[in-house]
Amino acid sequence: MTTEAKTVIIEEFGGPEKLKLVTRPVGEPGPGEVRIAHKAAGLNFIDVYQRTGVYQLTLPAALGMEAAGVIEAVGEGVTHLKPGDRAAYASQPPGAYSEARVMPAAQVCPLPDAIGFEEGAALMLKGLTVQYLFRRTTPIAAGDSVLFHAAAGGVGLIACQWARSEGINLIATAGSDEKCQLALDHGAAHAINYRTEDFAKRVREITGGKGVDVVMDSVGKDTFEGSLDSLKPVGMMICFGAASGPVPPLNIMTLAAKGSLKITRPTIFTHIADHVTCQDMARDLFAKATSGAVKVRIDQRFPLADVAEAHRALEARATTGSTILTI
């Protein structure tokens, strides 16, 4: 039984040097909680937003939003998990960068035996993000076209495979020819190097001047205008991140002028807030993974103690696919 665990925390907002590895007591799960011993944790841009204070946390705060491991104990009322179960999650509150923790059970999901702990840790937040983007945000059917930015990242490579498995034409953007090729290898129908090409102009060429049905944009400020210009009339713009910085205020009449466009800013945590919905989403994701339609690509592994180095690599856009912390 785990009584204390190494845990990554921040005591003030700032750069990767603010990440501290401390030992903290773990405790027993209360009603609706579980204690989970982690085997691996995933690294995501939301962790950077929290570390830097873009997303405010009450300090001191533990970091990390997704992990996989083994359930050690369950609290009163928890029926979907039991001690010894393999499990994975993407969930509030932060704290996944740790050897073990007590946390709310509702968004912790049974992990199929066919999916390894590292794969589970790399799959949850990114994979559930792709699930809500393609299944729950706006209707997308076979034959529809989607523009996906940063397609060689962890979310992007899952999205490329998901789109291919559903007959959706995904146009990828990435920042190098090598990353473009990676997106194509994972199922993108087309790939655009946004450093050497005007992606909105190229999208129009690819679509015969029509534009795409949906844009999925986690880059933010740098791609926002071009994303709107890539949409067909009544198209949907999904802004689900801001890696390049926040989008400036928008004059809503711009959407009218560009073709009665729609725009939304979803978060994964709204979609998974309901226990039953979250578990259903996870089962859908795991079915994609176990069928072979989606394979999570882990290109970087760091020991928990090297978390600052992992953050530096992510912020420098020096990573492809998923990055995990081994525990």
Buried (B, 14 or more C-beta within 10 A) or exposed (E): EBEEBBBBBBEEBEEBEBBEBEEBEBBEBEEBBBBBBBBBBBBBBBBBBBBBBBEEBEEEBBBBBBBBBBBBBBBEEBEBBEEEBBBBBBBBEBBBBBBBBBBBBBBBBBBBEEBBBBBBBBBBBBBBBBBBBBBEBBEBEEEBBBBBBBBBBBBBBBBBBBBBBBEBBBBBBBBBEEBBBBBBBBBBBBBBBBEEBEBBEBBBEBBEEBBBBBBBBBBBEBBBBBBBBBBBEEBBBBBBBBBBEEBEEEEEEEBEEBEEBEBEEBEBBEBBBEBEBBBBBBEBBBEBBEEEBBEBBBBBBBEBEBBBBBBBBBBEBEBBBBBBBBB
